[in-house]
Amino acid sequence: MKIKNILLLFILVIGIFLFTACKNDEEKNYKLIRCTREAESAESDNVSIKLSYEVYYQDDYVKKVIATDKVTSSDSSILNQYTESYEKIYSAYDGLDHFSNKITVTKNTMTSVTEIDYAHIDTEKLLKIEGSDDNVIDENGRVPLKDFISFYEKYGAECDT
């Protein structure tokens, strides 16, 4: 019985290694642009927000985005409000493959990390959730890099293009 368990564990480890290696081969040719935006709320709110985006692209099309939103406040009720809002927004994406969001809360920060794999996501399902107004997905289901960067800059982000 022990040998069978060891063999199953070995096969599992090899499978994970091969899956990870294949995925990394595809992504190793991606180029990276970083964008950031900071926002301070009114002094009475005691909130600062830092947004950062890692935009991975290839051949002038966005392939993957990792967005990190960090909300800092000494007021736990404010952090709870932000956490509840983020959870409500991202609950609409539950079950959408190649889309993930993780929210972490500490004493004075709430961090939301969202990863969207545009190279593999079902853009029709994504558009049903987000709507097509003010969306940068083209008619072929791809995301042109120049449109994506323009969209971020339109809302105050600075990108290292």
Buried (B, 14 or more C-beta within 10 A) or exposed (E): EEEEEEEEEEEEEEEEEEEEEEEEEEBEEBEEBEBBBEEEEEEEEBBBBBBBBBBBBBEEBBBBBBBBBBBBBEEEEBBEBBBEEBEEEBEEBEEBEBBBBEBEBEEBBBBBBBBBBBBBBEBEBBEEEBEEEEBBBEEEEBBBBEBBBEBBBEEEBEBEE
